[in-house]
């Protein structure tokens, strides 16, 4: 499956790809409709596991759910995903907006807080419970949903998700952990930032991944693996 992932800069909708993964808030309903008219499937990006201070609903997050700052992302803080009663209504509203704009699917980011220095004593079970709840919210709204990273729980979570989005599995020698999605006939949308395409494309193409090299800020530039 050919795809583009762009979260910064002026959106370039001219690429001949099957899937666009773009920001929920920065992408208009008209842009979604235009891309779909070109035969593209359009995925909305949102963060389900971190607080972003610049989002329009930032004021809805109480201090009690806000943890440590994400490494490299000073405007984001990890969320206490154990507090489902607080977080799920906020995520429901985001999913509603995604559906209202006409998106086909959703990419919920940062759903691996338990593997990071979040400031909370999160367990794998806490994270899996939250991730399944996020998948349910998407499906209730007719949206396909992707599992972002969280490689240690791929086997358990794959049945609840429709595709996977991964960053840097080749750099960290982890790509084999995503094969349950391929075996289930579900796409793995994969990017690398630091490696040359010649070093990862032969491996990930053989695995059946949809791979490309991107800049870390996820602007329009892309170098897909040759097909």
PANU-594518 format. One line per field, with one value per residue (C-alpha): x, y, z; chain. Coordinates in steps of 0.02 Angstrom, whole numbers. Layout:
// residues N
xx	(X, ...) $
yy	(Y, ...) $
zz	(Z, ...) $
unit	(A, ...) $
//
This chain:
// residues 227
xx	(0, 72, 54, 103, 121, 124, 99, 191, 204, 79, -14, 32, -114, -46, 46, -12, -31, -172, -169, -138, -105, -131, -168, -345, -350, -246, -338, -508, -660, -643, -464, -519, -659, -541, -417, -555, -619, -447, -470, -365, -404, -373, -318, -328, -178, -212, -117, -210, -72, -1, -63, -18, -25, -66, -224, -395, -456, -300, -400, -502, -355, -345, -173, -201, -181, -25, 143, 321, 367, 401, 584, 615, 439, 432, 248, 189, 164, 122, -54, -108, -201, -270, -393, -515, -660, -564, -477, -602, -733, -596, -543, -724, -742, -584, -647, -814, -721, -622, -785, -872, -732, -757, -594, -583, -472, -372, -192, -189, -11, 89, -2, 156, 175, 208, 373, 427, 471, 292, 291, 160, 178, 92, 91, 75, -100, -148, -89, -175, -339, -326, -273, -419, -537, -466, -492, -672, -706, -641, -742, -901, -882, -847, -662, -520, -389, -202, -88, 59, 219, 188, 281, 285, 95, 70, 18, -115, -180, -178, -356, -422, -333, -346, -169, -5, 100, 281, 433, 610, 586, 731, 848, 809, 799, 616, 523, 491, 378, 251, 225, 60, -21, 47, -6, -181, -186, -170, -52, 104, 141, 324, 448, 632, 714, 902, 937, 962, 826, 954, 985, 805, 698, 754, 709, 545, 484, 514, 410, 268, 280, 237, 401, 477, 607, 541, 608, 577, 460, 352, 342, 295, 464, 467, 576, 474, 548, 553, 412) $
yy	(0, 169, 309, 483, 545, 734, 827, 991, 1120, 1157, 998, 926, 820, 789, 626, 469, 364, 261, 329, 499, 512, 694, 799, 797, 982, 1056, 965, 1031, 929, 1000, 937, 765, 765, 819, 681, 551, 613, 567, 389, 411, 344, 478, 446, 575, 589, 627, 598, 478, 458, 633, 806, 938, 1115, 1192, 1092, 1178, 1055, 1069, 1150, 992, 893, 908, 919, 749, 658, 753, 670, 702, 795, 686, 677, 795, 865, 1007, 1048, 871, 775, 593, 550, 436, 312, 225, 369, 309, 408, 570, 531, 431, 571, 686, 555, 522, 706, 696, 541, 628, 771, 646, 564, 730, 786, 627, 537, 351, 305, 365, 353, 371, 415, 389, 233, 161, 269, 117, 93, 272, 384, 445, 495, 361, 178, 116, -69, -162, -212, -30, 16, -130, -88, 92, 46, -73, 63, 184, 54, 30, 217, 221, 71, 139, 287, 183, 227, 108, 120, 92, 32, 151, 67, -29, -174, -282, -299, -320, -502, -465, -304, -345, -417, -249, -143, -130, -77, -30, 127, 109, 221, 157, -31, -60, 54, -39, -212, -236, -256, -441, -399, -322, -478, -525, -381, -442, -621, -555, -464, -291, -153, -101, 82, 108, 252, 274, 441, 410, 258, 263, 173, 51, -14, -54, -68, -244, -310, -219, -244, -431, -425, -342, -171, -5, 84, 254, 374, 538, 692, 692, 842, 743, 876, 835, 760, 571, 435, 275, 105, 55, -59) $
zz	(0, -50, 76, 130, 309, 325, 488, 453, 315, 179, 138, -32, -91, -266, -233, -321, -163, -91, 87, 167, 356, 407, 560, 630, 670, 530, 390, 336, 287, 111, 98, 157, 27, -111, -73, -66, -234, -301, -236, -79, 95, 226, 405, 544, 661, 844, 1004, 1118, 1245, 1266, 1309, 1179, 1248, 1078, 1040, 1051, 1184, 1293, 1433, 1457, 1528, 1719, 1798, 1879, 1712, 1654, 1676, 1620, 1462, 1310, 1266, 1120, 1122, 1251, 1218, 1257, 1420, 1446, 1502, 1644, 1536, 1690, 1710, 1579, 1651, 1617, 1454, 1354, 1342, 1274, 1149, 1101, 1054, 949, 861, 831, 745, 642, 585, 555, 440, 339, 376, 340, 486, 635, 694, 884, 933, 1093, 1150, 1230, 1384, 1493, 1400, 1432, 1579, 1592, 1775, 1811, 1860, 1704, 1666, 1502, 1558, 1589, 1416, 1330, 1415, 1357, 1180, 1160, 1221, 1092, 955, 1012, 1003, 824, 768, 848, 730, 575, 574, 539, 676, 677, 816, 834, 892, 1058, 981, 1137, 1131, 944, 955, 1087, 1009, 823, 825, 886, 755, 566, 523, 607, 599, 649, 666, 655, 677, 557, 654, 814, 734, 784, 619, 643, 790, 669, 563, 650, 554, 388, 424, 461, 294, 374, 315, 409, 370, 414, 414, 451, 485, 495, 388, 198, 102, 34, 209, 257, 101, 50, 223, 251, 73, 92, 252, 157, 240, 159, 197, 164, 231, 302, 389, 576, 565, 442, 308, 129, 80, 63, -12, -30, -52, -237, -290) $
unit	(A, A, A, A, A, A, A, A, A, A, A, A, A, A, A, A, A, A, A, A, A, A, A, A, A, A, A, A, A, A, A, A, A, A, A, A, A, A, A, A, A, A, A, A, A, A, A, A, A, A, A, A, A, A, A, A, A, A, A, A, A, A, A, A, A, A, A, A, A, A, A, A, A, A, A, A, A, A, A, A, A, A, A, A, A, A, A, A, A, A, A, A, A, A, A, A, A, A, A, A, A, A, A, A, A, A, A, A, A, A, A, A, A, A, A, A, A, A, A, A, A, A, A, A, A, A, A, A, A, A, A, A, A, A, A, A, A, A, A, A, A, A, A, A, A, A, A, A, A, A, A, A, A, A, A, A, A, A, A, A, A, A, A, A, A, A, A, A, A, A, A, A, A, A, A, A, A, A, A, A, A, A, A, A, A, A, A, A, A, A, A, A, A, A, A, A, A, A, A, A, A, A, A, A, A, A, A, A, A, A, A, A, A, A, A, A, A, A, A, A, A, A, A, A, A, A, A) $
//
